[in-house]
Amino acid sequence: MKKLLIAILLLSVLNVFAQKDSVTVSFYVEPYYSDHNQAYSDGRNHDVVVPLYSYNRKSEFNLNLGLIRLKYKNSDVRANISLGVGTYMQANYSNEPIGAQNIFEANVGAKISKKHNLWVDAGVLPSHIGFESAVGTDNFTLSRSVVADNSPYYETGARLSLTSKNNKWFFAGFLLNGWQNIYKVDKDLKPSVGHQITFTPNEKTTINWSSFVGNVPVGNIFRLRTYSNLYAIVKLSSTWDVIGGFDIGFQRQNKIVYNPWYAGVVMVRKTLNDKWKACLRGEVFIDEEQIIVQSRADRRVHIMATSLNFDRKFSERMVWRTELRVFLADEKFFDAPRDGYYVHNMLTTSWAFTF
């Protein structure tokens, strides 16, 4: 009887703990193969010169992203830590110190109001800019758009966020170490700031506006950079979904001149059945002063691209994705000229597994 009472008490304590606290451990693995026509390479590491940081290895099997994720949450506290490996991590974290190059996410948060859903989070956070994640299965398409690969995927700092009582509005303000940095590039550099406003009027529509303002290093000096991202996600029906996004940035050249760059993306996804989905994407990226994308020649950077991908769902954990992507650019990222433009084709396939 004593053992039975102890067992009942222990189960009761565990049940109370489970109700108040949630701890989850998960893994994400995404190997891929990608091939390209006549992309420049250094002849040794097969890196593609197109300004892409995901699936960026040519003519070889590799791992884009492998993650181990630990999440904790109760009604007042939350924490996330994720460690990553793969070619995405190598490309995006190459400027970070060695000890930080595998930190995908590491943050803690606390609810600071009993009446409102108001939180403060700090640490290495997912970027508040854009609708595309580094985790492939979070996105409509296999690869990321050019503008997503050339804007922050992660950020380090503090976030103050508020979700309205009806869950239709989300507001957040950010104090950051800079433009996709874990460590500040200079200890005397002032923090960057940003904001995010998300409006979800119903289950079918999401509208988001995010911004960034801060100084970034350009050679031996710092220049003020401002950036704005606007997007909408609309579920047209049970089988049709659309995303449209527009980004624009300005970087100070001198006291009077600010150089701009901008980009637009449209994605249309069709659910064919419970196993198959298809997505068509069109995008343009313009950076005439080479603020974000550096040219091999002294030329403007105009990139247009379209892609078509098919997803085959094998289970809740496993998705096979294949994408054909075609680029046009007036800069010689690619060596297949056609009608004054340079054409580049990419065929990529990936296997995404979550457990």
C-alpha positions, 0 to 999 in steps of 0.5 A, spaced: 500 500 500 505 504 501 508 503 494 502 504 491 501 511 495 508 513 493 507 511 486 500 515 485 503 521 489 509 521 484 504 521 478 500 526 480 506 531 481 509 529 474 502 530 471 502 537 475 509 539 472 507 536 465 501 541 465 505 547 467 511 546 463 513 543 456 520 541 454 521 538 447 527 536 443 527 535 436 531 534 430 531 536 423 536 533 417 536 536 410 541 533 405 540 535 398 543 535 391 544 541 387 547 542 379 548 548 375 549 550 368 556 553 368 556 556 375 563 559 377 567 555 382 574 556 385 575 549 382 576 546 389 570 547 393 564 547 388 561 554 391 556 557 387 558 564 386 550 566 385 549 570 391 545 564 395 547 561 402 542 555 402 543 549 397 550 553 395 554 547 393 555 545 386 554 538 383 555 534 390 551 531 395 551 535 402 547 537 408 544 544 407 542 544 415 542 539 421 539 541 427 538 539 434 533 543 438 531 544 445 525 548 447 522 549 454 515 553 456 511 555 461 506 560 462 511 565 464 518 563 462 520 560 455 527 558 452 530 555 446 537 553 444 538 550 437 545 547 434 546 547 427 551 544 422 551 544 414 553 548 408 547 553 410 551 554 417 558 555 414 556 560 409 551 564 414 556 564 420 563 564 417 564 571 420 562 569 427 567 567 432 569 559 432 565 558 438 558 561 435 558 558 428 554 553 430 549 557 434 542 557 430 538 559 436 539 561 443 534 565 447 530 566 453 524 570 455 519 572 460 512 574 461 512 581 464 505 582 465 499 579 468 494 582 464 497 582 457 501 577 453 507 582 454 514 578 453 521 580 453 526 575 450 534 576 449 539 572 446 540 569 439 533 570 435 530 568 429 530 574 424 524 579 424 525 580 417 522 576 411 517 570 411 522 565 409 526 561 414 532 557 414 528 551 415 526 548 409 519 545 411 517 552 413 517 555 406 513 554 400 519 553 396 525 549 396 530 554 396 530 561 399 529 567 394 535 572 393 532 577 398 532 572 403 539 570 402 541 577 402 538 579 409 538 577 416 536 570 418 538 571 425 539 577 430 542 577 437 539 582 442 533 583 446 525 583 443 519 586 447 513 583 444 505 584 445 500 580 442 493 583 443 487 579 446 484 577 440 490 574 437 490 579 431 495 584 432 503 582 434 507 588 436 515 588 437 521 592 438 528 590 437 535 592 440 540 588 436 547 587 435 547 589 428 545 586 421 545 579 422 551 578 428 552 574 434 557 579 436 558 586 435 563 587 430 566 593 434 565 594 441 563 601 440 558 600 435 551 603 437 546 598 438 541 597 432 533 598 432 528 595 429 520 593 429 515 588 427 507 589 426 503 583 424 496 583 423 492 577 422 485 579 421 482 572 420 485 565 419 486 566 411 490 573 411 497 575 415 500 582 413 507 584 416 511 590 416 518 589 419 524 594 419 531 595 421 536 601 422 543 601 424 550 602 422 554 597 418 561 596 417 563 598 410 571 597 410 574 601 415 568 606 416 561 605 419 555 607 414 547 608 416 543 602 413 535 602 414 531 597 411 523 595 410 520 589 409 512 588 407 509 582 406 502 578 405 500 571 406 493 569 403 490 563 403 485 563 397 482 557 398 483 550 401 488 548 395 491 555 393 496 560 397 499 566 395 505 570 398 507 577 396 513 581 399 517 587 397 523 589 401 527 596 400 533 598 403 538 605 403 545 606 406 548 612 407 554 614 402 555 621 405 551 626 408 546 627 403 546 621 398 543 614 400 544 608 396 538 604 395 536 597 393 530 593 393 526 586 391 520 583 390 517 576 391 511 573 389 509 565 390 503 561 388 502 554 391 497 549 389 495 543 394 494 538 388 492 532 393 494 530 400 501 528 398 503 533 393 504 540 392 507 545 387 509 552 388 511 557 382 515 563 384 517 570 381 522 575 383 527 581 382 533 583 386 536 590 384 542 593 387 545 598 382 550 600 387 552 593 390 550 595 397 549 588 398 551 584 392 558 585 390 559 585 382 565 581 379 565 587 374 564 594 375 556 593 373 549 594 376 546 588 379 540 586 376 537 579 378 531 576 375 529 569 377 523 564 377 522 557 380 517 551 380 518 546 385 514 540 387 513 537 394 512 529 395 510 528 402 511 521 405 509 522 412 508 527 417 516 527 418 519 526 411 518 531 405 522 530 398 522 536 394 525 538 387 526 545 384 528 548 377 530 555 378 532 560 372 536 566 373 537 572 369 542 577 370 546 583 367 552 581 371 556 576 369 555 571 375 554 566 370 557 565 363 551 563 359 550 570 355 543 570 352 540 577 349 545 581 353 543 577 359 546 572 363 542 565 364 543 560 370 539 554 371 539 550 377 536 543 379 536 542 386 533 536 390 532 535 398 530 530 403 527 534 409 526 529 415 523 532 422 523 527 428 
